[in-house]
Amino acid sequence: MESTSLGLTGLVLDSSVLIAAERRKLTPAQAIENIQTAIGEVP
């Protein structure tokens, strides 16, 4: 993913993210934590 000079202002996820997390036996909260770890905090 390319970053612009404006920076990342948000992130939109679809249900496939939670479905994939469920298949990995993760809770929705754990899935979000993993995403935050991977890309950093979004203000």
SVG drawing of the C-alpha trace seen along z (x, -y; Angstrom):
<svg xmlns="http://www.w3.org/2000/svg" viewBox="-19 -16 23 38">
<polyline fill="none" stroke="black" stroke-width="0.4" points="0.0,0.0 1.4,-3.4 1.3,-6.3 0.6,-9.8 1.8,-13.0 -1.7,-13.3 -1.1,-10.1 -3.5,-7.4 -6.8,-8.8 -8.9,-5.7 -9.3,-2.1 -12.4,-0.4 -12.7,3.4 -15.3,5.7 -16.8,8.8 -14.2,11.0 -11.7,9.8 -13.8,11.1 -14.6,14.3 -10.9,15.0 -10.2,14.2 -13.0,16.6 -11.4,19.3 -8.1,18.7 -10.0,19.0 -9.6,15.3 -12.2,13.0 -13.1,9.8 -11.1,7.8 -8.0,10.0 -8.4,9.4 -8.5,5.7 -5.5,5.8 -3.6,7.8 -4.5,5.2 -3.4,2.3 -0.1,4.1 0.5,4.6 -0.3,1.0 -0.2,-1.0 -2.9,-3.1 -5.3,-5.0 -6.4,-8.3"/>
</svg>
